[in-house]
Amino acid sequence: MSLIAGSYEKFIWGFKLKSLKPNPDSQSLTLTPLFSYPSHLSSITTVATAGSAAASGGSDDTIHLYDMSSATSLGSLHDHSATVTSLSFFTPPHLSFPLNLVSAAADGSFCIYEADPFVLLKSLKPHRKAINDVSLHPSGKLALTVGKDECLSMINLVRGRRSFYCRLGKEASLVTYDGSGDKFYMAMEDKVMVHEAEDARLLCELENSKRVLCVEPGENGVLYTGGEDRCITAWDTNSGKVAYRIEDAHPARVKGIVVLTSKAGAVADDDPYLVASASSDGVIRLWDVRMAVKEKPNPLAEANTKSRLTCLAGSSLKSFKRPQIGKSDNKEEHDAVTEGV
């Protein structure tokens, strides 16, 4: 299991989560550094991972690529002419490596890449102003974007064009699908709206005490939020109520949350329900959120980067079976999945 984080200081941080078991009755986890170096010329704004593949985008208008399993850089992409604001990989359920990468930028542009190898397939401009966030549907056929133009867009990734566009009346800073693709969530200041994916019908509103800076879907309708309240809140999106909360999870703003369960891969089959969080004070913490139902848990592991973190992403190293990102070793598998975009 791996984590990658970006910072204002241009540094990219990679960590591997290891399980240390001195005896069968106890479990200890540690975040082991994989790499740390100034990969960008200016601040890093977004990161994404899928298996061993990782990417970061920054205010230098550049996307950098990494192989987490070998802790190496794979080069960079220079197709944007503004700050890269959001990145997302698409990995089909039957594949062990990402098929596509999508990116969004502060000039309203949106790029679709093939990830085997990294080749630009299509570039379009679905927003008039900066795109704040992008989320891929689990099918890999659609993407939602929200921007500073106070609009929501839907991108048809198969045809490479915008298929839907509507005004929200207020700027949304975050958007994400749930794991099934049946719902999507939009964050506006201190509120998170839960919508039906099929018709965009509003199901409920989740009201936080302060501005929400990150959201991450969990399992069974749970949504995790973090932000200026310095807490990690788990919401039951079916009822619209708080399921549980880790109070004062960090002494500063929570800038990223990653759910490290079956979606991202676990260290072992019997691992606890793991959630990682990153704060603007540079600390990354790992939690067993099952303990939060009864009392405030202690972090299972912690790493201090001593930098101002801006974003966090994570995935399982085990799910990426090839030694590096490039041409697929299985030609039949590759040909079967490159018919989309």
NORPELIN-V418727 format. One record per pair of residues at least 12 apart in sequence whose C-alpha atoms are under 8 Angstrom apart, sorted by the first residue. I is the first residue (numbers start at 1). J is the second residue. If there is no record, write none. Layout:
# NORPELIN-V418727
i: {I & I}
j: {J & J}
This chain:
# NORPELIN-V418727
i: {1 & 1 & 1 & 1 & 1 & 1 & 1 & 1 & 1 & 1 & 1 & 1 & 2 & 2 & 2 & 2 & 2 & 2 & 2 & 2 & 2 & 3 & 3 & 3 & 3 & 3 & 3 & 3 & 4 & 4 & 4 & 4 & 4 & 4 & 4 & 5 & 5 & 5 & 5 & 5 & 5 & 6 & 6 & 6 & 6 & 6 & 6 & 6 & 6 & 6 & 6 & 7 & 7 & 7 & 7 & 7 & 7 & 7 & 7 & 8 & 8 & 8 & 8 & 8 & 8 & 8 & 8 & 9 & 9 & 9 & 9 & 9 & 9 & 10 & 10 & 10 & 10 & 10 & 10 & 10 & 11 & 11 & 11 & 11 & 11 & 11 & 11 & 12 & 12 & 12 & 12 & 12 & 12 & 13 & 13 & 13 & 13 & 13 & 13 & 14 & 14 & 14 & 14 & 14 & 14 & 15 & 15 & 15 & 15 & 15 & 16 & 16 & 16 & 16 & 17 & 17 & 17 & 17 & 17 & 18 & 18 & 18 & 18 & 19 & 28 & 29 & 29 & 30 & 30 & 30 & 31 & 31 & 31 & 34 & 34 & 35 & 39 & 40 & 40 & 40 & 40 & 41 & 42 & 42 & 42 & 43 & 43 & 43 & 44 & 44 & 44 & 44 & 44 & 45 & 45 & 45 & 45 & 45 & 45 & 45 & 45 & 46 & 46 & 46 & 46 & 46 & 46 & 46 & 46 & 47 & 47 & 47 & 47 & 47 & 48 & 48 & 48 & 48 & 48 & 48 & 49 & 49 & 49 & 49 & 49 & 50 & 50 & 50 & 50 & 50 & 50 & 50 & 50 & 50 & 51 & 51 & 51 & 51 & 51 & 51 & 51 & 51 & 51 & 52 & 52 & 52 & 52 & 52 & 52 & 52 & 52 & 52 & 52 & 53 & 53 & 53 & 53 & 53 & 53 & 53 & 53 & 54 & 54 & 54 & 55 & 56 & 57 & 57 & 57 & 57 & 57 & 58 & 58 & 58 & 59 & 59 & 59 & 60 & 60 & 60 & 61 & 61 & 61 & 61 & 61 & 61 & 61 & 62 & 62 & 62 & 62 & 62 & 62 & 62 & 63 & 63 & 63 & 63 & 64 & 64 & 67 & 67 & 68 & 69 & 69 & 70 & 70 & 74 & 79 & 80 & 80 & 81 & 82 & 82 & 82 & 83 & 83 & 83 & 84 & 84 & 84 & 84 & 85 & 85 & 85 & 85 & 85 & 85 & 85 & 86 & 86 & 86 & 86 & 86 & 86 & 86 & 87 & 87 & 87 & 87 & 87 & 88 & 88 & 88 & 88 & 88 & 88 & 89 & 89 & 89 & 90 & 90 & 90 & 91 & 92 & 92 & 92 & 96 & 96 & 96 & 97 & 97 & 97 & 97 & 98 & 98 & 99 & 99 & 99 & 99 & 99 & 100 & 100 & 100 & 100 & 100 & 101 & 101 & 101 & 103 & 104 & 104 & 104 & 104 & 105 & 105 & 105 & 106 & 106 & 106 & 106 & 107 & 107 & 107 & 107 & 108 & 108 & 108 & 108 & 108 & 108 & 108 & 108 & 109 & 109 & 109 & 109 & 109 & 109 & 109 & 110 & 110 & 110 & 110 & 111 & 111 & 112 & 112 & 115 & 115 & 116 & 116 & 116 & 116 & 117 & 117 & 117 & 118 & 121 & 122 & 123 & 124 & 124 & 126 & 126 & 126 & 127 & 127 & 127 & 127 & 128 & 129 & 129 & 129 & 130 & 130 & 130 & 131 & 131 & 131 & 131 & 132 & 132 & 132 & 132 & 132 & 132 & 132 & 133 & 133 & 133 & 133 & 133 & 133 & 134 & 134 & 134 & 134 & 135 & 135 & 135 & 136 & 136 & 137 & 137 & 138 & 138 & 138 & 138 & 139 & 140 & 141 & 141 & 141 & 141 & 142 & 142 & 142 & 142 & 142 & 143 & 143 & 143 & 144 & 144 & 145 & 146 & 146 & 146 & 146 & 146 & 147 & 147 & 147 & 148 & 148 & 149 & 150 & 150 & 150 & 150 & 150 & 150 & 151 & 151 & 151 & 151 & 151 & 151 & 151 & 151 & 152 & 152 & 152 & 152 & 153 & 153 & 157 & 157 & 158 & 158 & 159 & 160 & 170 & 171 & 172 & 172 & 172 & 172 & 173 & 173 & 173 & 173 & 174 & 174 & 174 & 174 & 174 & 174 & 175 & 176 & 176 & 176 & 177 & 178 & 178 & 178 & 179 & 179 & 179 & 181 & 182 & 182 & 182 & 183 & 183 & 183 & 183 & 184 & 184 & 187 & 188 & 188 & 189 & 189 & 189 & 190 & 190 & 190 & 190 & 190 & 190 & 191 & 191 & 191 & 191 & 191 & 191 & 192 & 192 & 192 & 192 & 193 & 193 & 194 & 194 & 204 & 204 & 205 & 206 & 206 & 206 & 209 & 210 & 210 & 210 & 211 & 211 & 211 & 212 & 212 & 212 & 212 & 213 & 213 & 213 & 213 & 213 & 213 & 213 & 214 & 214 & 214 & 214 & 214 & 214 & 215 & 215 & 216 & 216 & 216 & 217 & 218 & 221 & 221 & 221 & 222 & 222 & 222 & 222 & 223 & 223 & 223 & 224 & 225 & 226 & 226 & 226 & 226 & 226 & 227 & 227 & 227 & 228 & 228 & 228 & 229 & 229 & 229 & 230 & 230 & 230 & 230 & 230 & 230 & 230 & 230 & 231 & 231 & 231 & 231 & 231 & 231 & 231 & 232 & 232 & 232 & 232 & 232 & 232 & 233 & 233 & 243 & 244 & 244 & 245 & 245 & 246 & 246 & 246 & 247 & 250 & 250 & 251 & 252 & 252 & 252 & 253 & 253 & 253 & 254 & 254 & 254 & 254 & 255 & 255 & 255 & 255 & 255 & 255 & 255 & 255 & 256 & 256 & 256 & 256 & 256 & 256 & 256 & 257 & 257 & 257 & 257 & 257 & 257 & 258 & 258 & 258 & 258 & 258 & 258 & 259 & 259 & 259 & 260 & 260 & 260 & 260 & 260 & 260 & 261 & 261 & 261 & 264 & 264 & 264 & 265 & 265 & 265 & 265 & 266 & 272 & 272 & 273 & 273 & 273 & 273 & 274 & 274 & 274 & 274 & 275 & 275 & 275 & 277 & 278 & 278 & 278 & 279 & 279 & 279 & 280 & 280 & 280 & 280 & 281 & 281 & 281 & 281 & 282 & 282 & 282 & 282 & 282 & 282 & 283 & 283 & 283 & 283 & 283 & 283 & 284 & 284 & 284 & 284 & 285 & 285 & 285 & 285 & 285 & 286 & 286 & 286 & 286 & 287 & 287 & 287 & 288}
j: {16 & 17 & 18 & 264 & 265 & 266 & 267 & 314 & 315 & 316 & 317 & 318 & 14 & 15 & 16 & 17 & 68 & 314 & 315 & 316 & 317 & 15 & 16 & 17 & 312 & 313 & 314 & 315 & 47 & 48 & 49 & 54 & 312 & 313 & 314 & 47 & 309 & 310 & 311 & 312 & 313 & 43 & 44 & 45 & 46 & 47 & 56 & 309 & 310 & 311 & 312 & 43 & 44 & 45 & 307 & 308 & 309 & 310 & 311 & 42 & 43 & 44 & 45 & 307 & 308 & 309 & 310 & 38 & 42 & 43 & 44 & 307 & 308 & 38 & 39 & 40 & 41 & 42 & 43 & 44 & 36 & 37 & 38 & 39 & 40 & 43 & 44 & 35 & 36 & 37 & 38 & 39 & 44 & 33 & 34 & 35 & 36 & 37 & 305 & 33 & 34 & 35 & 36 & 68 & 71 & 31 & 32 & 33 & 34 & 35 & 31 & 32 & 33 & 34 & 29 & 30 & 31 & 32 & 267 & 30 & 31 & 32 & 267 & 267 & 300 & 300 & 301 & 300 & 301 & 302 & 301 & 302 & 303 & 68 & 71 & 71 & 64 & 58 & 60 & 62 & 64 & 60 & 58 & 59 & 60 & 58 & 59 & 60 & 56 & 57 & 58 & 59 & 310 & 57 & 58 & 59 & 84 & 85 & 86 & 310 & 311 & 58 & 84 & 85 & 86 & 87 & 310 & 311 & 312 & 86 & 87 & 311 & 312 & 313 & 87 & 88 & 89 & 312 & 313 & 314 & 88 & 89 & 313 & 314 & 315 & 89 & 90 & 91 & 97 & 98 & 314 & 315 & 316 & 320 & 96 & 97 & 98 & 315 & 316 & 317 & 318 & 319 & 320 & 67 & 68 & 69 & 97 & 315 & 316 & 317 & 318 & 319 & 320 & 65 & 66 & 67 & 68 & 97 & 98 & 320 & 325 & 66 & 67 & 68 & 87 & 87 & 83 & 84 & 85 & 86 & 87 & 83 & 84 & 85 & 82 & 83 & 84 & 82 & 83 & 84 & 78 & 80 & 81 & 82 & 83 & 84 & 105 & 76 & 77 & 78 & 79 & 80 & 83 & 84 & 76 & 77 & 78 & 84 & 76 & 77 & 324 & 325 & 317 & 317 & 323 & 323 & 324 & 325 & 111 & 105 & 109 & 107 & 105 & 106 & 107 & 105 & 106 & 107 & 103 & 104 & 105 & 106 & 103 & 104 & 105 & 106 & 131 & 132 & 133 & 103 & 104 & 105 & 131 & 132 & 133 & 134 & 101 & 102 & 103 & 104 & 134 & 101 & 102 & 103 & 134 & 135 & 136 & 101 & 102 & 136 & 136 & 138 & 140 & 140 & 138 & 139 & 140 & 319 & 320 & 321 & 319 & 320 & 321 & 322 & 115 & 116 & 114 & 115 & 116 & 337 & 338 & 112 & 113 & 114 & 115 & 116 & 113 & 114 & 115 & 134 & 131 & 132 & 133 & 134 & 130 & 131 & 132 & 129 & 130 & 131 & 132 & 128 & 129 & 130 & 131 & 125 & 126 & 127 & 128 & 129 & 130 & 131 & 147 & 123 & 124 & 125 & 126 & 127 & 130 & 131 & 123 & 124 & 125 & 126 & 123 & 124 & 157 & 160 & 325 & 326 & 325 & 326 & 327 & 328 & 325 & 326 & 327 & 326 & 341 & 160 & 160 & 160 & 161 & 153 & 155 & 162 & 147 & 149 & 151 & 153 & 149 & 147 & 148 & 149 & 147 & 148 & 149 & 145 & 146 & 147 & 148 & 145 & 146 & 147 & 148 & 172 & 173 & 174 & 145 & 146 & 147 & 173 & 174 & 175 & 146 & 174 & 175 & 176 & 175 & 176 & 177 & 176 & 177 & 177 & 181 & 177 & 179 & 180 & 181 & 181 & 157 & 156 & 157 & 158 & 340 & 154 & 155 & 156 & 157 & 158 & 155 & 156 & 157 & 175 & 176 & 175 & 171 & 172 & 173 & 174 & 175 & 171 & 172 & 173 & 171 & 172 & 171 & 167 & 168 & 169 & 170 & 171 & 172 & 165 & 166 & 167 & 168 & 169 & 170 & 171 & 172 & 165 & 166 & 167 & 168 & 165 & 166 & 340 & 341 & 340 & 341 & 341 & 341 & 188 & 188 & 186 & 187 & 188 & 189 & 186 & 187 & 188 & 189 & 186 & 187 & 188 & 213 & 214 & 215 & 187 & 215 & 216 & 217 & 217 & 217 & 218 & 221 & 217 & 218 & 219 & 197 & 196 & 197 & 198 & 195 & 196 & 197 & 198 & 196 & 197 & 212 & 211 & 212 & 210 & 211 & 212 & 207 & 208 & 209 & 210 & 211 & 212 & 205 & 206 & 207 & 208 & 211 & 212 & 205 & 206 & 207 & 212 & 205 & 206 & 206 & 237 & 237 & 240 & 240 & 235 & 240 & 241 & 229 & 227 & 228 & 229 & 227 & 228 & 229 & 225 & 226 & 227 & 228 & 225 & 226 & 227 & 228 & 254 & 255 & 256 & 226 & 227 & 254 & 255 & 256 & 257 & 256 & 257 & 257 & 258 & 259 & 259 & 259 & 236 & 237 & 238 & 234 & 235 & 236 & 237 & 235 & 236 & 237 & 257 & 257 & 253 & 254 & 255 & 256 & 257 & 253 & 254 & 255 & 252 & 253 & 254 & 248 & 253 & 254 & 247 & 248 & 249 & 250 & 251 & 252 & 253 & 254 & 245 & 246 & 247 & 248 & 249 & 250 & 254 & 245 & 246 & 247 & 248 & 249 & 254 & 245 & 246 & 293 & 292 & 293 & 292 & 293 & 292 & 296 & 297 & 296 & 279 & 283 & 281 & 279 & 280 & 281 & 279 & 280 & 281 & 277 & 278 & 279 & 280 & 277 & 278 & 279 & 280 & 309 & 310 & 311 & 312 & 277 & 278 & 279 & 310 & 311 & 312 & 313 & 275 & 276 & 277 & 278 & 312 & 313 & 275 & 276 & 277 & 312 & 313 & 314 & 274 & 275 & 276 & 273 & 274 & 275 & 276 & 314 & 315 & 273 & 274 & 275 & 314 & 315 & 316 & 315 & 316 & 318 & 319 & 316 & 288 & 290 & 287 & 288 & 289 & 290 & 286 & 287 & 288 & 289 & 287 & 288 & 289 & 312 & 309 & 311 & 312 & 308 & 309 & 310 & 307 & 308 & 309 & 310 & 306 & 307 & 308 & 309 & 304 & 305 & 306 & 307 & 308 & 309 & 302 & 303 & 304 & 305 & 306 & 309 & 302 & 303 & 304 & 305 & 299 & 300 & 301 & 302 & 303 & 299 & 300 & 301 & 302 & 299 & 300 & 301 & 300}
